Amino acid sequence: MKSLWPTKKLGEICEIIAGQAPPSKYYNDEGKGIPFLTVNSFGNIYPKVERWTTKCLRESKEGDVLFSVAGSLGLVNLGINACITRSIFALRPLKSFVLQKFLFYTLKKYGSQIALMGSGTAQKVITINQLSKFEIPLPPIPVQQKIVKILDTIQSAVEIQEKIIEKTKEFKKSLMNLLFHYGLVGLRIKELMGSRVGELTSSEIEKLGLKLKKTNYWPTKKLGEICEERKEKNIKNLNLPVYAVSNIFGFVLSEEFFSKRVYSESLRNYKLVYKHDFAYNPARVNVGSLGLFKKDSPGLISPMYIVFYIKDKNILDPHFLFYLLKTNLYQNKIKNLAASRGSIRQTLKLEDLLELEIPLPPLPEQQEIAEILQTIDQKIEIEKKKKELYEELFKSMLNKVMNQEIDIEKIEI
């Protein structure tokens, strides 16, 4: 039977440095001085640098582990050379006891448990004394090295998936730019230019030997001529799914089923939505956020949203319109429409939305453009699911390792 690892207090195996913020007059966004970190700087593994300071009172080092002790408690990052504010502690490992990466992963496991120690009325905080007394399991250095290697391997797979997702999103953005500027002929540009599929100048187009017209040769109509507001309200059928506000913007829609008995009155004025209906969030913060409903059966949505549908799908393909309205050109137009109202809330009005001019290429071309972009979206969703699986594997392995459910010493790496 394997023996249990001994435990050590963090104060016995680390030097703990409490952060201290310099006066705000020393902050800057131009990269002068050294990075200045707050709780908002925490990323997945390393902090994100968005601010600098020319005066540093407390500094973290590359070999440290950063831990948030105020505000959002229990966040963990690997250290960088930076000035840290008072809401961050830098744990500097004593190398004869603990490896930086092992400490990092251990705090990932126990961060939420440590966060429960926070006290205070206005804001929960963790003190150096509290953190110093927290005990963690501490195997011998060779075992720590094995654990780090196993977890690093899984974490590396997560990071690879993140890069694939980001590159696929960038590719989609560039391809949308081509398709909505040049139609399907834009794919010829991509073929000739390889990985460079962004917007090209006229002179660059001519050098390729292509005589392209921009899509301004497509006929246009106002959105109000081809779409109509959905005004149906839920009067009788209160057993329909209610689309969660946080999940309506995109193709794959989550739904929550509310109890008829509890929610019947509150849902009475909700709007009915059907397959291929569009929903816009008119509020200032999310103005321009767009959802295209994909469910075959109807559902309900809050009356605050603008809901409209295409009157004749032989003229305009719903997926083509969705992608068109998600381009930077139309997102900026929509935001400008909201801003032109002069209201602090910048609420988007339906009548403004319906004034947008929409290009109408032949329906087969619309459908092919939409199919190309849907294929890329499917690729993104597949890669996201792979990433989620790796993340679940990481959590499972981290728990099993730290709970000593796996005999690490018998694993050969």
C-alpha positions in Angstrom: 0.0 0.0 0.0 1.4 3.4 -1.0 2.2 5.8 1.8 0.4 9.2 2.1 2.3 12.3 1.2 3.3 14.5 4.2 1.7 17.9 4.4 3.4 21.3 4.8 2.1 24.8 5.5 2.6 27.2 2.7 4.5 29.5 5.0 7.1 26.7 5.5 7.8 26.1 1.8 7.3 29.6 0.3 8.2 33.2 0.9 4.9 35.1 0.6 5.1 38.7 -0.7 2.0 40.9 -0.2 1.4 43.3 -3.1 1.2 47.1 -2.6 -0.2 49.5 -5.3 1.8 52.6 -6.1 0.0 55.9 -6.4 -2.2 56.0 -9.5 -0.2 59.0 -10.9 2.5 56.5 -11.8 0.2 54.3 -14.0 0.3 54.4 -17.8 -0.9 52.4 -20.8 2.1 53.1 -23.0 4.4 50.4 -21.7 6.6 52.7 -19.6 8.2 51.1 -16.6 7.2 47.6 -15.6 3.8 45.7 -15.9 1.3 46.5 -13.1 -1.0 43.6 -12.2 -4.4 43.6 -10.5 -6.9 40.8 -10.0 -8.4 41.7 -13.4 -5.0 40.8 -14.9 -5.3 37.1 -14.2 -5.5 34.8 -17.2 -5.6 31.1 -17.5 -1.9 30.5 -16.8 -0.1 33.8 -17.1 -1.5 37.3 -16.3 -2.5 39.7 -19.1 -0.5 42.9 -19.1 -2.7 46.0 -19.8 -1.1 48.6 -17.6 2.4 49.7 -16.5 3.9 51.7 -13.7 7.0 53.8 -13.4 7.1 53.3 -9.6 7.0 49.8 -8.0 6.5 49.1 -4.3 6.1 45.3 -4.4 7.4 43.1 -7.2 6.7 39.6 -8.4 9.3 37.5 -10.2 9.1 34.9 -13.0 9.6 32.0 -10.6 6.7 33.0 -8.4 3.1 31.8 -8.2 0.5 34.6 -8.0 -2.6 34.2 -5.9 -5.6 36.6 -5.6 -6.5 37.5 -2.0 -9.1 40.2 -2.5 -12.1 40.7 -4.8 -12.1 37.5 -6.9 -10.5 35.2 -4.3 -8.5 32.1 -5.2 -7.3 32.9 -8.7 -3.9 31.4 -9.6 -1.3 32.4 -12.2 2.4 31.8 -12.9 4.4 34.8 -12.0 6.1 37.4 -14.3 8.4 40.3 -13.4 5.8 42.9 -12.5 4.5 45.3 -9.8 1.6 43.7 -7.9 -1.3 45.4 -6.2 -2.4 44.6 -2.6 -5.1 42.1 -3.9 -2.3 39.8 -5.0 0.2 37.7 -3.1 3.4 36.4 -4.8 4.4 33.0 -3.4 8.1 32.4 -4.0 8.8 28.7 -3.7 11.8 27.4 -1.6 13.2 25.1 -4.3 14.4 22.5 -1.9 10.8 21.9 -0.9 8.5 22.6 -3.9 8.6 23.2 -7.6 6.9 26.4 -9.0 4.7 24.4 -11.4 3.7 21.9 -8.7 2.7 24.8 -6.4 0.8 26.3 -9.2 -1.2 23.2 -9.9 -1.7 22.5 -6.2 -3.2 26.0 -5.7 -5.4 25.4 -8.8 -6.8 22.4 -6.9 -7.2 24.1 -3.5 -7.8 27.8 -4.6 -11.6 27.6 -4.0 -11.0 26.0 -0.6 -8.6 28.8 0.4 -11.0 31.4 -0.8 -13.5 30.3 1.8 -11.1 31.6 4.5 -11.7 35.2 3.3 -13.3 37.5 5.8 -14.5 41.1 5.9 -17.7 43.0 5.4 -17.2 45.4 2.5 -14.9 43.0 0.7 -13.6 39.5 1.6 -9.8 39.3 1.9 -7.3 36.6 2.8 -4.4 37.6 5.1 -0.8 36.4 4.9 -1.2 34.7 8.2 -4.2 32.7 6.9 -2.4 31.7 3.7 0.8 30.8 5.5 -1.0 28.3 7.7 -2.8 26.5 4.9 -1.4 23.0 4.5 -0.9 21.2 1.1 0.2 17.7 0.4 3.9 17.7 -0.5 5.4 14.6 -2.2 9.2 14.3 -2.9 10.6 16.5 -5.7 10.9 13.5 -8.2 7.2 12.8 -7.7 6.4 16.5 -8.1 8.3 16.5 -11.4 6.2 13.6 -12.7 3.0 15.2 -11.6 4.0 18.5 -13.4 4.9 16.6 -16.6 1.5 14.8 -16.6 -0.5 17.9 -16.0 1.6 20.0 -18.4 0.9 17.5 -21.2 -2.8 17.8 -20.8 -2.6 21.6 -20.4 -0.6 21.8 -23.6 -3.4 20.0 -25.4 -5.9 22.6 -24.1 -3.6 25.4 -25.3 -3.3 23.8 -28.7 -7.0 23.7 -29.0 -7.3 27.3 -28.0 -4.9 28.3 -30.8 -6.8 26.2 -33.4 -10.0 27.9 -32.4 -8.5 31.4 -32.6 -6.9 30.7 -36.0 -10.2 29.3 -37.3 -12.1 32.3 -36.1 -9.5 34.6 -37.7 -9.8 32.6 -41.0 -13.6 32.9 -40.8 -13.4 36.7 -40.3 -11.1 37.1 -43.3 -13.2 34.8 -45.4 -16.4 36.7 -44.5 -14.6 39.9 -45.6 -13.9 38.4 -49.0 -17.2 36.8 -49.6 -19.2 39.9 -48.7 -16.9 42.1 -50.8 -16.5 40.0 -53.9 -19.1 37.1 -53.6 -18.0 33.6 -54.4 -15.3 34.9 -56.7 -13.6 36.0 -53.5 -12.6 32.3 -53.0 -10.4 32.6 -56.1 -8.5 35.4 -54.3 -8.0 33.0 -51.3 -6.7 30.3 -53.6 -4.2 32.6 -55.2 -3.1 34.4 -52.0 -2.9 31.3 -49.8 -3.2 32.1 -46.1 -3.7 35.8 -46.8 -7.4 36.2 -47.2 -8.0 39.6 -45.9 -9.3 42.7 -47.7 -7.1 43.5 -50.8 -6.5 46.8 -52.5 -7.6 47.4 -56.2 -3.9 47.4 -57.3 -3.3 44.1 -55.6 -6.3 42.6 -57.2 -5.1 43.7 -60.7 -1.7 42.2 -60.0 -3.4 38.8 -59.6 -4.8 39.2 -63.1 -8.4 39.2 -61.8 -11.1 41.6 -62.9 -13.3 41.7 -59.9 -16.3 43.8 -59.2 -17.2 44.5 -55.6 -20.5 43.3 -54.4 -22.0 46.7 -54.9 -23.3 45.3 -58.2 -25.7 43.2 -56.2 -29.3 44.7 -56.0 -30.3 45.9 -52.6 -33.5 46.3 -50.6 -34.2 47.8 -47.2 -34.5 45.2 -44.4 -38.0 46.5 -43.8 -39.1 45.5 -47.3 -38.1 41.8 -46.9 -38.5 41.3 -43.1 -41.3 41.9 -40.7 -41.5 42.2 -36.9 -42.7 39.1 -35.0 -45.5 40.4 -32.7 -47.1 37.2 -31.5 -47.4 37.0 -27.8 -47.7 33.9 -25.7 -51.3 33.8 -24.5 -52.3 30.2 -24.0 -49.4 27.7 -24.3 -47.2 28.3 -21.3 -45.5 24.9 -21.6 -43.1 26.2 -24.4 -39.4 26.3 -23.8 -38.1 29.7 -22.7 -34.8 30.7 -24.3 -32.2 31.8 -21.8 -31.0 35.3 -22.3 -27.3 34.2 -22.1 -27.7 31.6 -24.8 -29.7 33.2 -27.6 -27.0 34.8 -29.6 -25.8 32.3 -32.2 -27.0 29.1 -33.8 -27.0 26.5 -31.0 -29.6 27.6 -28.5 -30.0 26.3 -25.0 -33.5 26.4 -23.5 -34.9 26.4 -20.0 -38.3 24.8 -19.2 -40.1 26.9 -16.6 -42.9 25.5 -14.5 -46.4 26.4 -15.8 -47.6 26.7 -12.2 -44.9 29.1 -11.0 -44.2 31.1 -14.2 -47.6 31.3 -16.0 -48.2 34.9 -15.3 -44.7 36.2 -15.8 -44.5 34.5 -19.2 -47.8 35.7 -20.5 -46.3 38.7 -22.4 -43.3 36.8 -23.8 -42.9 36.7 -27.5 -43.3 33.6 -29.6 -40.3 32.8 -31.8 -40.1 30.2 -34.6 -37.3 28.6 -36.6 -35.3 31.1 -38.6 -36.6 34.1 -36.6 -34.0 36.7 -35.7 -33.6 38.3 -32.3 -31.7 41.5 -31.5 -30.6 42.8 -28.1 -31.5 46.6 -28.3 -29.7 47.5 -25.1 -26.6 49.7 -25.1 -24.2 47.1 -23.7 -25.0 44.4 -26.2 -26.5 46.4 -29.0 -26.0 44.5 -32.3 -25.9 41.0 -30.6 -27.8 38.8 -32.9 -29.4 35.4 -32.6 -30.9 33.1 -35.3 -33.3 30.5 -33.9 -32.6 27.0 -35.2 -35.1 25.0 -33.2 -37.8 23.3 -35.2 -40.4 23.9 -32.5 -41.5 27.4 -31.3 -40.4 28.9 -28.0 -40.6 32.0 -25.9 -38.3 35.0 -25.5 -38.4 38.1 -23.3 -40.4 41.0 -24.8 -37.4 43.3 -24.5 -35.8 41.7 -27.6 -36.5 42.8 -31.2 -37.7 39.8 -33.1 -38.2 39.7 -36.9 -38.4 37.2 -39.7 -37.9 37.0 -43.5 -41.2 37.3 -45.3 -40.0 35.4 -48.5 -37.2 32.9 -48.2 -37.1 32.6 -52.0 -35.5 36.1 -51.9 -33.3 36.0 -48.9 -31.6 33.1 -47.1 -31.8 33.4 -43.3 -28.2 32.1 -42.8 -26.9 34.5 -45.4 -28.6 37.4 -43.6 -27.3 36.3 -40.2 -23.6 36.3 -41.4 -24.1 39.5 -43.3 -25.4 41.3 -40.1 -22.4 39.9 -38.2 -19.8 41.5 -40.4 -17.9 44.5 -39.0 -19.6 46.7 -41.6 -23.1 46.0 -40.4 -22.2 45.7 -36.7 -20.7 49.3 -37.0 -23.8 50.5 -38.8 -26.1 49.1 -36.1 -24.0 50.6 -33.3 -24.0 54.0 -35.1 -27.8 53.8 -35.4 -28.1 53.3 -31.7 -25.6 56.1 -30.9 -27.4 58.5 -33.2 -30.4 58.4 -30.9 -28.4 60.6 -28.5 -29.6 58.6 -25.5 -27.1 57.6 -22.8 -28.6 54.1 -23.1 -28.1 54.0 -26.9 -31.2 51.8 -27.4 -31.6 50.4 -30.9 -35.1 51.1 -32.4 -36.8 48.6 -34.8 -37.6 51.4 -37.3 -33.8 52.2 -37.5 -32.9 48.5 -38.0 -35.5 48.1 -40.8 -33.9 51.0 -42.8 -30.6 49.1 -43.3 -29.9 48.4 -47.0 -29.4 44.6 -47.6 -27.6 43.2 -50.7 -29.5 40.5 -52.5 -27.2 38.3 -54.7 -28.9 35.4 -56.4 -30.4 32.9 -53.9 -28.0 30.0 -54.9 -25.0 32.3 -54.3 -26.5 33.4 -50.9 -26.9 29.7 -49.9 -23.4 28.7 -51.0 -21.8 31.6 -49.1 -23.9 30.6 -46.0 -22.9 27.0 -46.3 -19.2 27.8 -46.5 -19.4 29.9 -43.3 -21.6 27.3 -41.5 -19.0 24.7 -42.3 -16.4 26.8 -40.6 -18.7 27.4 -37.6 -19.1 23.6 -37.3 -15.4 23.2 -37.3 -15.1 25.8 -34.5 -17.8 24.0 -32.5 -16.0 20.7 -32.9 -12.7 22.2 -31.8 -14.5 23.8 -28.8 -15.9 20.4 -27.7 -12.4 18.9 -28.0 -11.0 21.7 -25.8 -13.8 21.0 -23.2 -12.9 17.3 -23.1 -9.3 18.2 -22.5 -10.3 20.6 -19.7 -12.5 18.0 -18.1 -9.6 15.5 -18.3 -7.3 18.1 -16.7 -9.7 18.7 -13.8 -10.2 14.9 -13.3 -6.5 14.2 -13.4 -5.7 17.1 -11.1 -8.2 15.9 -8.5 -7.1 12.3 -8.7 -3.4 13.2 -8.4 -3.9 15.5 -5.4 -6.2 13.1 -3.7 -3.6 10.4 -4.2 -6.0 8.1 -6.0 -3.2 7.4 -8.6 0.2 6.0 -7.6 2.4 8.4 -9.4 5.6 6.6 -8.4 4.6 3.6 -10.6 4.0 5.7 -13.7 6.8 5.7 -16.2 7.2 8.9 -18.2 
